[in-house]
Amino acid sequence: MKNFICVHEFKSKSLQEKYFEAIRYFEDKTVSSVKDGKAHFLMNFNNGIDSMRMFCWWEALDSDAIIDKLGEMNVFFTTECVEMNNVFDARMD
């Protein structure tokens, strides 16, 4: 699996608001179900409705696997996936 940072740009303010309304009802198990053998969602970074962009960290075989995994969520935003070959993780367990 390769590491990717994905930049999601909302297609409109209206779709952005609908997205954040919809994810309010996600549970931890819903997000963890995003894992499979092709693409694993790891983390999301966003500023709510204060920014038209948000960022996600994924492990995936390739960028197409991420787009496929996003499925119907692709109606909310366009996604650019950038492979990151070097990851330095300074978090402490």
Secondary structure, 3 states (H helix, E strand, C coil): CEEEEEEEEECCHHHHHHHHHHHCCCCHHHHHCCCCCCEEEEEEECCHHHCCEEEEEEEECCHHHHHHHHHHHHHCEEEEEEEECCCCCCCCC
